[in-house]
Amino acid sequence: MAEQILILDFGSQYTQLIARRVRELDVYCEIHPYNKIPPITSDIKGVILSGSPCSVKDSDAPDLDLSPLRGKLPLLGVCYGAQLMAQKFGGEVKPSDTREYGRARLSYLDTHSPLLKEMTHDSQVWMSHGDTIKELPEGFDIIASTQNVKVAAYQVQGEETFGIQFHPEVTHSEEGKNLLRNFVVQICDCAQDWTSDVFIDATVASLKESIGKDRVVMGLSGGVDSSVAATLIHRAIGDQLTCVFVDNGLLRKNEFEEVLDSYKGMGLNVIGVDAKQKFYDALAGISDPEGKRKAIGKTFIEVFDDEAHKIKDVKWLGQGTIYPDVIESVSVNGPSATIKSHHNVGGLPDFMKLKVVEPLNTLFKDGVREVGKALGIADTIIGRHPFPGPGLGIRILGDITAEKVQTLQEVDHIFIQGLKDADLYDDVWQAGSMLLPVQSVGVMGDERTYERVVALRAVSSVDGMTADWVHLPYDFLGKVSNDIINKVKGVNRVVYDISSKPPATIEWE
């Protein structure tokens, strides 16, 4: 078992960021809800308590018995975690007279503390709290302050127990990575040996042992998650794996053929299924976004099940599930409110009677890409922008027809190819085109037109949880707009989406 850092989640929006920062140090970590702590085994080298949207003063505030942890393992409380420790051990936490949200600067720093080793005295940090620690318990020493917060960080005398009021995991904390390195590497003494190569070797060995001589079937999307998962499984069991790639009629232009070709080059045994008409029939007359997602998901299951039954003795279903999906399913508050249904092979019903294998369920998206590179998967797959499972079905607002799909495919092809030709593709996390359910007046030649409107969307993000619109050059947008209007029949207006997430989502449906 790999040594690890245990992160206890009190519901903070930043908890996944803590884990990602620890992983960037080549140290394995796991997130668990504060009320579902796993057994404390010898491989756990330290514990981090996350922030929370709650106040420790709330009557129903998340609480935790810290006696099995304090003094026995290095302990770091972040924001709420720091306040919880201070209050539980005799300190005083009160609503702050001056709330701190956003950037602050450390005006005092005790660099003799191992937590703050080699950090500068005037470092910028990111605050996000309404309460403050007014009094520390006996034996707790202040090791950092800001202009407005006296207790910005503390250490317990004679213990490797620390609390910080700021968030080192966010990029706005200039030396946050240094602080986390000090805790994880220096204080917890983690070896920083959890690398992509180590992950691959361990995962392949585990897959060989668990699957044995059984056969596995897996649905592919052409995206990075399913491609990396399939490659890992294939490396473990070879031709015992059969992959299915379904053309649902909602892919990008030429994508079905191009993806099949790329998989041939990877040595994967892939069955291509042209099911366009079946999906179009299932979507006929449906305009509601959730209705479309469900129709697409149901049809995918039917097509995938038909193909799976053609393969003899299949016992396992391979999936590209990644760690954020796992975290969400066991979150502090249970699965979050449904913003939209996710189209995933994980929705396959019980009647398929297959055991599930998920080789990527401990990795974040950036970790998946690193493993993909180590496996030698082509950059065209590793660097591919995320693409929604329902494809163009949720980028065509309103009902779906083959004619609308073809129109949007042409628009999307001009936009994406334009980004590549202008060397902008890798500067964008995700880009796509939307066909809007409106028409606008235009003039082409000497004639009045009344035709479709399309919206272009390009965002920057780290993990898709938040996103901002990309400031693409005006001359690029002008050229793409001109190309679309001149080359795509039925479109006479192009707009560019400048909404961030939140409040908007990346997709329009």
Secondary structure, 3 states (H helix, E strand, C coil): CCCEEEEEECCCCCHHHHHHHHHHCCCEEEEEECCCCCCCCCCEEEEEECCCCCCCCCCCCCCCCCCCCECCECEEEECHHHHHHHHHCCCEEEEEEEEEEEEEEEEEECCCCHHHCCCCCCCEEEEEEEEEEEECCCCEEEEEEECCCCCCEEEECCCCEEEECCCCCCCCCCCHHHHHHHHHHHHCCCCCCCCHHHHHHHHHHHHHHHHCCCEEEEEECCCHHHHHHHHHHHHHHHHHEEEEEEECCCCCCCHHHHHHHHHHHCCCCEEEEECHHHHHHHHCCCCCHHHHHHHHHHHHHHHHHHHHHCCCCEEEEECCCCHHHHHHHCCCCCCCCCCCCCCCHHHCCHHHCCEEECCCCCCCHHHHHHHHHHCCCCHHHHCCCCCCCCHHHHCECCCCCHHHHHHHHHHHHHHHHHHHHCCCHHHCCEEEEEEEEEEEEEEECCEEEEEEEEEEEEEECCCCCCEEECCCCHHHHHHHHHHHHHHCCCEEEEEECCCCECCCCCCCC
